[in-house]
Amino acid sequence: VAVVQAGAGQVISADVVIGHCKAHLAGYKAPREVVLVGSIGRGPTGKVDLNGLRQRALAELGSAAL
């Protein structure tokens, strides 16, 4: 599962992200699912909030996908 944030003013889709990854990465490294988010949360130290991202992915995809 990949969690992706689009750049400012850009529109992306899950199919485009998966296609790009399959073209540039080994097959086993390409994500099977993509969660598109408006912003990636950060903790008080400025690091990416991985637990928050996991919770968002679980809420959107369901526990079977992870």
All heavy atoms as an XYZ file, in Angstrom:
462
protein
N       0.854     -1.175      0.000
C       0.000      0.000      0.000
C       0.895      1.232      0.000
O       1.849      1.311      0.759
C      -0.914      0.026      1.243
C      -1.712      1.294      1.304
C      -1.819     -1.173      1.255
N       0.572      2.163     -0.883
C       1.293      3.429     -0.932
C       0.337      4.552     -0.562
O      -0.808      4.572     -1.010
C       1.849      3.664     -2.330
N       0.802      5.467      0.261
C       0.029      6.657      0.601
C       0.688      7.809     -0.142
O       1.879      8.066      0.019
C       0.022      6.914      2.122
C      -0.749      8.176      2.448
C      -0.568      5.724      2.849
N      -0.089      8.496     -0.992
C       0.468      9.495     -1.899
C      -0.238     10.823     -1.716
O      -1.465     10.876     -1.629
C       0.313      9.023     -3.367
C       0.867     10.058     -4.322
C       0.993      7.681     -3.570
N       0.557     11.887     -1.681
C       0.036     13.252     -1.644
C       0.423     13.920     -2.954
O       1.605     13.943     -3.322
C       0.637     14.020     -0.469
C       0.273     15.480     -0.446
C       0.988     16.237      0.656
O       1.581     15.648      1.546
N       0.946     17.535      0.579
N      -0.530     14.475     -3.662
C      -0.244     15.174     -4.920
C       0.411     16.510     -4.632
O       0.161     17.135     -3.597
C      -1.529     15.391     -5.713
N       1.246     16.948     -5.545
C       1.877     18.252     -5.415
C       0.860     19.359     -5.605
O      -0.262     19.133     -6.062
N       1.249     20.556     -5.282
C       0.345     21.700     -5.393
C      -0.098     21.881     -6.840
O       0.721     21.943     -7.753
C       1.043     22.965     -4.905
N      -1.400     21.904     -7.059
C      -1.962     22.122     -8.376
C      -1.929     20.914     -9.296
O      -2.247     21.030    -10.465
N      -1.546     19.751     -8.786
C      -1.489     18.547     -9.607
C      -2.625     17.612     -9.263
O      -3.065     17.552     -8.122
C      -0.165     17.827     -9.414
C       1.030     18.611     -9.887
C       2.325     17.848     -9.690
O       2.375     16.895     -8.934
N       3.363     18.279    -10.380
N      -3.096     16.890    -10.262
C      -4.144     15.904    -10.075
C      -3.569     14.545    -10.476
O      -2.991     14.417    -11.561
C      -5.383     16.231    -10.938
C      -6.449     15.172    -10.768
C      -5.919     17.608    -10.572
N      -3.691     13.550     -9.615
C      -3.176     12.219     -9.907
C      -4.262     11.190     -9.620
O      -5.254     11.479     -8.955
C      -1.914     11.885     -9.079
C      -2.207     11.976     -7.574
C      -0.762     12.767     -9.463
C      -1.077     11.498     -6.706
N      -4.057      9.990    -10.122
C      -4.977      8.898     -9.835
C      -4.161      7.690     -9.386
O      -2.954      7.610     -9.639
C      -5.810      8.544    -11.064
O      -5.005      7.930    -12.042
N      -4.828      6.771     -8.744
C      -4.159      5.565     -8.263
C      -3.569      4.772     -9.420
O      -2.461      4.233     -9.312
C      -5.138      4.715     -7.459
N      -4.279      4.710    -10.549
C      -3.779      3.958    -11.703
C      -2.481      4.553    -12.248
O      -1.581      3.821    -12.649
C      -4.836      3.921    -12.805
C      -6.067      3.123    -12.408
O      -5.919      2.194    -11.571
O      -7.152      3.423    -12.908
N      -2.384      5.861    -12.264
C      -1.166      6.519    -12.748
C       0.008      6.205    -11.817
O       1.113      5.911    -12.283
C      -1.382      8.043    -12.867
C      -0.085      8.765    -13.154
C      -2.410      8.343    -13.937
N      -0.220      6.255    -10.524
C       0.847      5.978     -9.555
C       1.310      4.527     -9.689
O       2.518      4.255     -9.742
C       0.369      6.267     -8.116
C       1.405      5.818     -7.100
C       0.063      7.746     -7.947
N       0.379      3.597     -9.764
C       0.738      2.181     -9.882
C       1.475      1.928    -11.196
O       2.489      1.226    -11.230
C      -0.512      1.286     -9.751
C      -1.046      1.361     -8.318
C      -0.199     -0.148    -10.133
C      -2.381      0.684     -8.114
N       1.008      2.518    -12.288
C       1.670      2.360    -13.573
C       3.090      2.900    -13.566
O       4.013      2.276    -14.106
N       3.283      4.066    -12.955
C       4.614      4.650    -12.856
C       5.538      3.752    -12.034
O       6.698      3.528    -12.422
C       4.531      6.041    -12.224
C       5.864      6.693    -12.045
N       6.524      7.318    -13.077
C       6.680      6.787    -10.965
C       7.683      7.778    -12.628
N       7.789      7.475    -11.350
N       5.041      3.240    -10.928
C       5.856      2.370    -10.079
C       6.220      1.079    -10.806
O       7.362      0.614    -10.723
C       5.127      2.055     -8.776
S       4.982      3.475     -7.677
N       5.278      0.492    -11.524
C       5.560     -0.745    -12.258
C       6.581     -0.518    -13.365
O       7.360     -1.406    -13.677
C       4.265     -1.336    -12.829
C       3.421     -1.994    -11.776
C       2.209     -2.657    -12.388
C       1.396     -3.360    -11.297
N       0.210     -4.011    -11.847
N       6.580      0.680    -13.948
C       7.524      0.981    -15.017
C       8.935      1.235    -14.498
O       9.912      1.003    -15.210
C       7.044      2.193    -15.808
N       9.046      1.713    -13.253
C      10.350      2.111    -12.739
C      10.879      1.254    -11.594
O      12.020      1.451    -11.169
C      10.288      3.577    -12.285
C      10.112      4.523    -13.425
N       8.875      4.891    -13.898
C      11.015      5.150    -14.213
C       9.026      5.722    -14.912
N      10.313      5.890    -15.126
N      10.067      0.353    -11.073
C      10.491     -0.495     -9.955
C      10.321     -1.959    -10.320
O       9.608     -2.296    -11.262
C       9.638     -0.204     -8.708
C       9.700      1.195     -8.117
C       8.663      1.336     -7.015
C      11.078      1.482     -7.576
N      10.966     -2.805     -9.551
C      10.752     -4.240     -9.718
C       9.294     -4.550     -9.389
O       8.668     -3.871     -8.569
C      11.680     -5.016     -8.791
N       8.734     -5.569    -10.016
C       7.319     -5.897     -9.863
C       6.878     -6.096     -8.429
O       5.806     -5.676     -8.027
N       7.740     -6.727     -7.625
C       7.356     -6.993     -6.240
C       7.407     -5.746     -5.360
O       6.869     -5.745     -4.255
C       8.219     -8.111     -5.637
C       9.664     -7.731     -5.406
C      10.082     -7.236     -4.182
C      10.610     -7.874     -6.408
C      11.393     -6.882     -3.952
C      11.922     -7.541     -6.197
C      12.317     -7.048     -4.968
O      13.628     -6.703     -4.749
N       8.030     -4.676     -5.847
C       8.108     -3.440     -5.071
C       6.968     -2.471     -5.374
O       6.737     -1.537     -4.624
C       9.430     -2.734     -5.337
C      10.626     -3.460     -4.773
C      11.886     -2.661     -4.975
C      13.074     -3.360     -4.374
N      14.299     -2.546     -4.502
N       6.274     -2.683     -6.483
C       5.181     -1.784     -6.871
C       3.982     -2.003     -5.945
O       3.649     -3.140     -5.616
C       4.777     -2.035     -8.318
N       3.329     -0.932     -5.514
C       2.175     -1.088     -4.620
C       0.982     -1.698     -5.344
O       0.791     -1.472     -6.541
C       1.876      0.344     -4.185
C       2.397      1.187     -5.290
C       3.588      0.469     -5.824
N       0.201     -2.474     -4.608
C      -1.037     -3.037     -5.171
C      -2.207     -2.100     -4.940
O      -3.174     -2.109     -5.681
C      -1.328     -4.398     -4.543
C      -0.367     -5.472     -5.043
C      -0.613     -6.754     -4.352
N       0.146     -6.688     -3.101
C       0.139     -7.598     -2.166
N      -0.603     -8.659     -2.303
N       0.855     -7.458     -1.088
N      -2.126     -1.302     -3.910
C      -3.179     -0.345     -3.562
C      -2.544      1.018     -3.340
O      -1.411      1.115     -2.869
C      -3.905     -0.762     -2.279
C      -4.553     -2.125     -2.341
C      -5.814     -2.137     -3.173
O      -6.417     -1.059     -3.351
O      -6.174     -3.214     -3.647
N      -3.280      2.079     -3.641
C      -2.808      3.443     -3.432
C      -3.895      4.221     -2.705
O      -5.061      4.168     -3.086
C      -2.468      4.134     -4.769
C      -2.115      5.594     -4.551
C      -1.330      3.417     -5.467
N      -3.492      4.926     -1.670
C      -4.398      5.809     -0.926
C      -3.954      7.234     -1.223
O      -2.814      7.614     -0.958
C      -4.327      5.528      0.594
C      -5.187      6.511      1.357
C      -4.732      4.100      0.894
N      -4.840      8.016     -1.806
C      -4.547      9.411     -2.115
C      -5.028     10.287     -0.961
O      -6.176     10.184     -0.540
C      -5.233      9.818     -3.414
C      -4.848      8.989     -4.644
C      -5.717      9.369     -5.827
C      -3.388      9.162     -4.970
N      -4.136     11.121     -0.448
C      -4.476     11.982      0.687
C      -4.212     13.438      0.327
O      -3.385     13.737     -0.534
C      -3.679     11.594      1.958
C      -4.038     10.207      2.423
C      -2.185     11.701      1.733
N      -4.913     14.319      0.990
C      -4.718     15.749      0.774
C      -3.436     16.249      1.395
O      -2.741     17.097      0.840
N      -3.110     15.712      2.562
C      -1.862     16.086      3.224
C      -1.402     14.927      4.096
O      -2.209     14.182      4.642
C      -2.043     17.343      4.074
O      -2.927     17.072      5.148
N      -0.106     14.788      4.184
C       0.478     13.747      5.022
C       0.746     14.367      6.381
O       1.445     15.383      6.489
C       1.768     13.195      4.393
C       1.408     12.452      3.106
C       2.511     12.298      5.359
C       2.571     11.876      2.350
N       0.172     13.771      7.403
C       0.307     14.315      8.749
C       1.722     14.203      9.292
O       2.456     13.279      8.973
N       2.082     15.165     10.095
C       3.397     15.165     10.726
C       3.228     15.348     12.226
O       2.297     15.972     12.695
C       4.263     16.272     10.161
C       4.508     16.082      8.663
C       5.625     16.943      8.166
N       5.839     16.725      6.749
C       6.714     15.855      6.251
N       7.445     15.129      7.059
N       6.857     15.734      4.948
N       4.148     14.774     12.956
C       4.130     14.878     14.408
C       4.746     16.188     14.863
O       5.152     17.027     14.051
N       4.852     16.390     16.171
C       5.389     17.642     16.705
C       6.855     17.878     16.348
O       7.310     19.014     16.334
C       5.216     17.503     18.221
C       4.796     16.120     18.484
C       4.379     15.493     17.206
N       7.597     16.810     16.028
C       9.000     16.975     15.657
C       9.194     17.167     14.153
O      10.314     17.323     13.694
C       9.823     15.748     16.101
O       9.301     14.581     15.457
C       9.789     15.580     17.602
N       8.099     17.129     13.387
C       8.177     17.326     11.952
C       8.323     16.048     11.155
O       8.389     16.076      9.935
N       8.394     14.913     11.834
C       8.505     13.631     11.138
C       7.123     13.169     10.683
O       6.108     13.539     11.263
C       9.112     12.575     12.057
C      10.545     12.869     12.457
C      11.076     11.760     13.338
C      12.504     12.037     13.748
N      13.026     10.983     14.621
N       7.104     12.331      9.653
C       5.848     11.791      9.142
C       5.206     10.917     10.215
O       5.869     10.082     10.838
C       6.091     10.975      7.860
C       4.829     10.289      7.407
C       6.630     11.873      6.768
N       3.918     11.104     10.426
C       3.162     10.344     11.415
C       2.732      9.008     10.803
O       1.676      8.902     10.183
C       1.948     11.150     11.873
C       1.113     10.435     12.911
O       1.596      9.467     13.519
O      -0.051     10.853     13.100
N       3.593      7.987     10.928
C       3.325      6.691     10.311
C       2.088      6.016     10.876
O       1.326      5.386     10.136
C       4.538      5.777     10.456
C       5.799      6.237      9.723
C       6.944      5.270      9.992
C       5.553      6.369      8.253
N       1.856      6.137     12.173
C       0.659      5.536     12.763
C      -0.601      6.191     12.216
O      -1.596      5.518     11.941
C       0.690      5.629     14.287
C       1.704      4.681     14.887
O       1.929      3.599     14.353
N       2.330      5.097     15.971
N      -0.564      7.493     12.022
C      -1.697      8.193     11.443
C      -1.954      7.763     10.008
O      -3.098      7.587      9.590
N      -0.874      7.564      9.237
C      -1.028      7.095      7.859
C      -1.615      5.693      7.821
O      -2.469      5.386      6.990
C       0.313      7.101      7.137
C       0.893      8.465      6.793
C       2.242      8.304      6.109
C      -0.052      9.254      5.926
N      -1.165      4.831      8.722
C      -1.715      3.470      8.793
C      -3.200      3.499      9.102
O      -3.989      2.771      8.509
C      -0.980      2.658      9.862
C       0.058      1.784      9.301
C       0.647      0.849     10.346
N       2.075      0.838     10.097
C       2.980      1.484     10.807
N       2.635      2.163     11.863
N       4.237      1.435     10.475
N      -3.594      4.353     10.048
C      -5.002      4.462     10.410
C      -5.841      4.944      9.233
O      -6.940      4.439      8.996
C      -5.174      5.413     11.595
C      -4.555      4.920     12.880
C      -5.210      3.649     13.378
O      -6.387      3.431     13.184
N      -4.428      2.797     14.025
N      -5.326      5.917      8.479
C      -6.054      6.431      7.308
C      -6.187      5.350      6.240
O      -7.233      5.191      5.625
C      -5.348      7.641      6.738
C      -5.498      8.866      7.626
C      -4.591      9.967      7.214
N      -5.169     10.758      6.133
C      -4.621     11.873      5.686
N      -3.501     12.332      6.205
N      -5.186     12.537      4.707
N      -5.114      4.599      6.011
C      -5.156      3.532      5.005
C      -6.120      2.436      5.430
O      -6.891      1.923      4.624
C      -3.761      2.960      4.785
N      -6.113      2.081      6.719
C      -7.054      1.065      7.223
C      -8.488      1.524      7.074
O      -9.352      0.752      6.693
C      -6.771      0.776      8.696
C      -5.644     -0.200      8.982
C      -5.343     -0.220     10.482
C      -5.987     -1.577      8.503
N      -8.731      2.793      7.356
C     -10.095      3.314      7.263
C     -10.588      3.307      5.816
O     -11.758      3.023      5.558
C     -10.153      4.737      7.822
N      -9.691      3.606      4.874
C     -10.113      3.685      3.482
C     -10.174      2.302      2.806
O     -11.088      2.022      2.054
C      -9.177      4.574      2.691
C      -9.660      4.823      1.288
C      -8.951      5.955      0.596
O      -8.631      6.958      1.260
O      -8.719      5.819     -0.610
N      -9.192      1.455      3.066
C      -9.104      0.181      2.362
C      -9.685     -0.989      3.147
O     -10.003     -2.006      2.565
C      -7.644     -0.129      2.036
C      -6.938      0.865      1.129
C      -5.466      0.504      1.008
C      -7.592      0.910     -0.223
N      -9.769     -0.869      4.427
C     -10.197     -1.985      5.258
C      -8.993     -2.806      5.695
O      -7.930     -2.735      5.101
N      -9.140     -3.582      6.727
C      -8.008     -4.298      7.305
C      -7.509     -5.423      6.406
O      -6.365     -5.857      6.535
C      -8.380     -4.852      8.675
O      -9.465     -5.745      8.544
N      -8.304     -5.934      5.482
C      -7.876     -7.045      4.616
C      -6.784     -6.611      3.645
O      -5.952     -7.412      3.240
C      -9.064     -7.592      3.839
N      -6.759     -5.329      3.266
C      -5.771     -4.852      2.302
C      -4.383     -4.718      2.913
O      -3.393     -4.780      2.216
C      -6.198     -3.496      1.744
N      -4.302     -4.535      4.210
C      -3.011     -4.378      4.863
C      -2.667     -5.675      5.507
O      -1.732     -6.127      5.817
C      -3.043     -3.251      5.891
C      -3.445     -1.897      5.354
C      -3.502     -0.895      6.474
C      -2.491     -1.424      4.307
